[in-house]
């Protein structure tokens, strides 16, 4: 039996249940009996979506379920309480009825799990109502770490010599110490550490403050952001991360409708990995732009260029820090847009 604080999800059925904390509901009623955690298969559990009495108006909180999936993927924390069921007896096709931990159960089901640990609680209907309500209360007095607080602590570890100021080692330490944090959160924390400690990194990741500093300190010309008017070229300037171009496209269309003034957008990618390479993500941005232009043509019957690609922020350390990468991209992309339209 496993007694680790964090156990891989695919080994959860081997957890020693004696190390899982047991809640105390004696303040509700002395008659409530909470059994030790029991491994229960989901095919033997009745889940009544209308029976989640304390959370029947939340719409399922899909974003919360997604966060729970990420957390479970990183491992099961054995020092945290689990869900609870009612034992209805052997006369039911599904013996156990889920009483609380609906979101966690949905997350486990989405991940393809066959079962999990649950408390079997003996209580009457009135007591169950109070149990489910109390279970939703936050556990004092802890507060979740803020990303900046974690970055500051790990930067201090570098100062103390306990952590090497190296991109890969910093990322590895964050993953080891905060295994249940979503990857986007860890990426933001790592980036904050890199900036504080001037860590040498292969790839640069952009934020608005960093973009403004680069514009003032390194860029050889001038460009605008946040939709502000660039008076030198009489165009509105935007920036966009991969996946966000459609929002910028809509804002630029609105600007054009208001004053017949065109816009440009300077783009950058998300976290770069072996599978999501810099080149692949940049091409994805180009493909999205072409698709947006062609869709507009199909809907409105006109090929109007009210937003042009201004190039990509330099992200690889081999790229010039004085200008945008592929700053003449619009000429090439315009031909691809026209070709795609002609093929319709």
N, C-alpha and C positions, 0 to 999 in steps of 0.2 A: 504493500500500500504506500502511496506517495504522501509525503508530509511537507512538501515544499510550499513556500508562500505563493508562488506562481507556478501553475502546472499547465503544460501544453493542452490545448482544447481536445485534441484527439486522444489524450490520456486521462481525461477528466473522470471517467468511470473507475479509475484506479486510485482516486483520492481517498485518504483515510478520513472517514466522516467525523471522527472524534476531534479533528482540528478545526472544523467549521464552527464558528460561534453560534450559539443558540439564543434567540431573542427571549426577552422576559415580558410577558403580558399580564403579570399578576396584578398590576395596578388597574387593569380593566376588570378582571375577575379572578378570584382564587381558583375557580373551577376549570380554567383554561389549561389544557395540557399540551405542551409542545414536545413532540417526539424528536429523536435524533434524526439528522438528515438521512433521507432514503433515496437511493437511485431509482427513478421512475421513468419507464419508457413512455414516449409521447403517444404511442398507439394505444396506451392504457390510460390516457388522460383525457377527460372531457374539458374542452375549452369553450366556455360560453362567452362570446364577445359582448353580449349584453349584460353579462354578470359581473363585469369589472365595475363594481358599484361606486368606487371613489374616483374613477377616471373615465366615465362614460361620455364625457363631452369634449375630450381632447383630440378627437379625430385621428388617434393613433400615434401622433407625434413621430412621423416617419423619420425626421432628422435625428431624433433621439434613438430610434431603433438602429439607424445606420451607425451612429456613434457606438452603440453597444456591440454591434457586429465587429467593428474595428477593435474594440476593447477585448472581446472574446478571442478574436483572431490572434491577439498578442499573448493570450494565456488567461487561465481562470485564477482569480485571486481567492485563495482559500481562507483568508482572514476576513472575508466579507460575508454577510448573511445571504442566504439563498431565498427562493420563493417558497410558497406554502400551498398545500392541497388539503382537501377534505376527503377522508376515506369513506366512500359511500357503501362499501361492502361488496362481497363477491357476486351479488345478484345483478350487478350492472355490467353491460358489455365493456364499458370503460370504468374501471373501479374508482379512479381518483378524479376529483374535480378541482381544477385550478382556481385558487382564490385570490392570490396576488402574485405579482411578478409577470404580468402579461407582456410587457415590452421586452424583458429579458428572454422570455420564452419565444416570442416572435423572432427575436434576433437569432436564437439558437436554431429554430426551425429554418430560417432563411439560410443559415450556414450548413444545413443538411444534417444536423445532429439528430440522433435517435432517442436521446433522453438526457436527463440531468438530475442534480440533487435537489430535493425539496423537503421541507419540514412537513410532517403529517400532524396536523393540529386538531385536537378534539375540542370543539366549542359549539355553542348553540348559535342560531341565526343572528340574534342581537349582538352576541359577543363577536361574531365574525365581522359585522359592520364596523364595530369599533377597532378591531384588529387591523382591517384593511385601511382604515383612516389613519391610524397611528403609524402604520408601516410606511406611509407616504411622507411622514414628517422627516425633515433633515436630521442627520445625526450630529449634534453639537459636540465640540465647538470648532471642528475643523473647517477651514476655508480652502478652496482649491487654489493651488499655486497659479499665479499669473505668469504668462510667458516671459515678460520682462524680468520678473523676479528670478526665474530659473536661469535666464541668460546671465544675469548679474552674478549669481552664485557660481556658475561654472566659469565665468571670466575670472572670478577670484581664485578658483582652483588652479587656473593657469598661472596667475600671479604667484601662488604658493608653491608652484612646481609640481602639483599633483596631477596635472593634465597637460599633455604636450599640445602646443599651439599649432595643431595640424588639422586640416579639413576632415580627413577620414577618421582620425582618432576622436575628434569632437563629436562627429555624427554617431560614431559607435557608442561613445559614453552616454549620450542622450538616449539612445535606443535601449541601452542596458538599464539605466537608472529609471527611466520613465516609460516602461514597456506598454502601458495601456493608453498612452497619449496618441491621438490620431497623427498620421504622418505629416499632414500639412502643418500642424502645430509644431512638431519637432523641426520641420524645415524652417519655419519662421524663427524659432529659438536659435537654431544654428546660425542663421543669417545675422541675427542680432549679435551673437558672440563674435562672428567673423568681423563685423564692423567695429565692435568695441576693442578687439585685440589686434585688428589689422592682419588677420590671418590670410596667408597666401592661399588663394583658391584658384582652381582651374576655370570655373565658370562664375560669372557675375549675375546676381539676381537683383531685379530693380524694384524700388519702391518710389513713391512720389518725392519724399525728401532727398533720396539718393539721386533721382533724375534731376532735380533742381540743382544739386551740388555739381553734378557732371556738366550740366549746361553752363554753369557759371565758371567752373574751374578748368574744364578740358575741351568742351566742344568748340570747334573752330568757327561756328556761325551762330545762328540763333533759331529757336523753335518755341512754339507755345504748347501748353498742356491745358487740360480741364476745359476744353472748348473755348478758350479765350482767343480773341482776335489777334492774329499775327499781322500787324499793320504793314510789315515789309513786303508781304506777298498778298495781302488782303484775303487771307484764308483763316479759318478757325483751326486751331491745333488740338489734337487729341493724342492720348497714349492708350494702348490696349494690350492686355495680357492674352495669351492663347485662351480661347474659349469665350472671350468677352467682346469679340469684334462685332457681333450682331447688335449689341447695345450701342456701341459707337456709331455703327452704320445708321441706326434709327435716329440718334441725336444729330448726326450730320445731315440726314434727310430733312429733319425739322428746321435746322439752320438754313438750309437751302430754300425751303418753302417760305421761310420768313423774310429773307432778304436777297435770295438768289446768290448767296455767297457760298463758295465751295469750302471744303475742309480737307485736312490731311491727318493721317494717323501714323504714329511711330510705335512699333510693336516689339514685344519681348515674350519669351517663353516662360514656362513653369519649370519645376524641378527637372533637371536633366539626368537621365539614367542610361543604362546600357540599352534598354528597350525603347525608351522615349528620348532619343538623341536630339541634339540641338537642331540638326538638319531636318529631321523628321517633323519636329514641332513647328519650325519655320514654314515648311511646306504645307503643314496643316492650316496655318494662318492664311497662306496664299489661297489654298483650296476653298476655305470658308469665304474669303473675299469674292472669289470668282462666282461661287454659288449664290451669294447675296446679290451680286450684280445681275446674274442671269435670271434669278427669281423675280427681281424688279422688272426686268424686261418682259417676262411672261405675264406678269400682273398688269403692268401699265402700257405695254406695247412700245416703249421707248428705251433706248440704251443711254441713260444719263449718268455721267460720272460726277457725282457731287462729293465723293470721298476718294482720295487717292492714298496709296500706300507710300509712306515717306521713308521706308527702310526699317531696319531692325537695330535696336540698341546693341552695342557690342557686348557679347557675353563670354566668348572664348578669350582667354588671355592672349592668344596670338593675333586678335583683331585690333585694328587701330582704335585708340581711345579718343581720337580727335573728330571722328565722323561716324555717321550711321553705316552699318553694314548693308551692302546692296542698295545704296541710296537711289539708284536709277531703276529700281525694280518695276515702277509703274509702266514704263514703256513696254517691257516684256509681258507684264500681266494684262495690259490693255489688249494686246494681240490675242492672248488666250481667251479673254472674255468674248471678243468678237468672233473667234473661231467656234466657241461653244454655242453662241447665239445662232450662227449660220448653220450649225448642225441640227438645230431643232426642227 
